[in-house]
Amino acid sequence: MPLQTSNYSYKSKRHYSGIISLLLVVGLACLLYLNYQNILDWWRLRGYIEPAIVSQLSSQDTMTAYANRIFKVNHPSLETKATFNKNCPNNGGEKTIVLGCYHSNQGGIFVQNIVDPRLNGVMQVTSAHEMLHAAYDRLSGNERTKVDAMLLDFYNHDLHDQRLLSTIASYKKTEPSSVVNEMHSVFGTEVANLPDPLEKYYSRYFTNRKQVAKFAAQYQSEFTSRENAIAEEDSNLNNLKAQIDTLESDLTTRLSNINSIQSQLLSLKNNGSIAAYNSEVPTYNQLVNSYNGEVDQVKTLVVNYNALVNTRNSTELTENQLYQELSNNPTTINK
């Protein structure tokens, strides 16, 4: 009797083929999941031609290759003042020394184009600041928890810069749910020295983070130096005004005394008391000379006061011009 053949081998092959196909699908799904962000980045960067200014800002900020990719993925755009105000109403809610905004979920970075050489640094700091917002968006839950803890520890124990403390206080009022996110960008770009764990963390974004902080200090100094000068000039003006007021009050008293003595002298002279008249003349002349000397002193102080007023107003005018260069609404930038 002939032996019957079995289809076991055929079924086994089909079974294993199904398992292999399933494994391939699962493997592909895992691969896509693990590289989801890279794939999205590739998609957004396809056909993208990096403008020279974007490359320059990235280089000046010493962005790492990873940070540069985050920056470019958001197609950073340098805007005129009018366009910037449309894309970033109220400066995008920023309260610190930047003129830019980041649209969440890698939706774009906008930077106001500033050409005034006195404001060199603002675009560099803004670019780094907004890139860090995009980078914060990419942190996993566990990473963000660790980074948030480091930022809050620095804020609670080591931050003593009053301007930055005021900046964070402003964010607490206007964006309480984004305060740590803002700390992430502010501390990374505006604090020269950070604790080692934070420095190590930020090294994934910058090869020389201190350079960015140097840009921030340079830019901020254009305002703080003028603010300090105005404060000093106001103090000197107050002192000069007090001196002038004191001397003018004294001159009023002296003039009254001189007029009184002059009346006495005229009376002596009219009554023929020439000897008494002559004896009082030297005292009178001394009082007049002293009075005239004090008048000259007041005139000199008034000239100095007026000159200082002009200097002070010129400094304030320059500062206001710089603020106007930055925005139609200068109050959005903290002093």
HELIX and SHEET records of a PDB file:
HELIX    1   1 TYR A    8  LEU A   34  1                                  27    
HELIX    2   2 TYR A   36  LEU A   45  1                                  10    
HELIX    3   3 ALA A   52  GLN A   60  1                                   9    
HELIX    4   4 ALA A   65  VAL A   73  1                                   9    
HELIX    5   5 LYS A   81  ASN A   87  1                                   7    
HELIX    6   6 PRO A   89  GLY A   93  5                                   5    
HELIX    7   7 PRO A  117  LEU A  119  5                                   3    
HELIX    8   8 VAL A  122  ARG A  138  1                                  17    
HELIX    9   9 GLY A  141  HIS A  157  1                                  17    
HELIX   10  10 GLN A  162  THR A  174  1                                  13    
HELIX   11  11 PRO A  176  SER A  178  5                                   3    
HELIX   12  12 VAL A  179  GLU A  190  1                                  12    
HELIX   13  13 ASP A  196  TYR A  202  1                                   7    
HELIX   14  14 ARG A  209  ASN A  270  1                                  62    
HELIX   15  15 ILE A  274  LEU A  326  1                                  53    
HELIX   16  16 PRO A  330  THR A  332  5                                   3    
SHEET    1   A 3 SER A  77  GLU A  79  0                                        
SHEET    2   A 3 GLY A 108  GLN A 112  1                                        
SHEET    3   A 3 GLY A 100  HIS A 103 -1                                        
END                                                                             
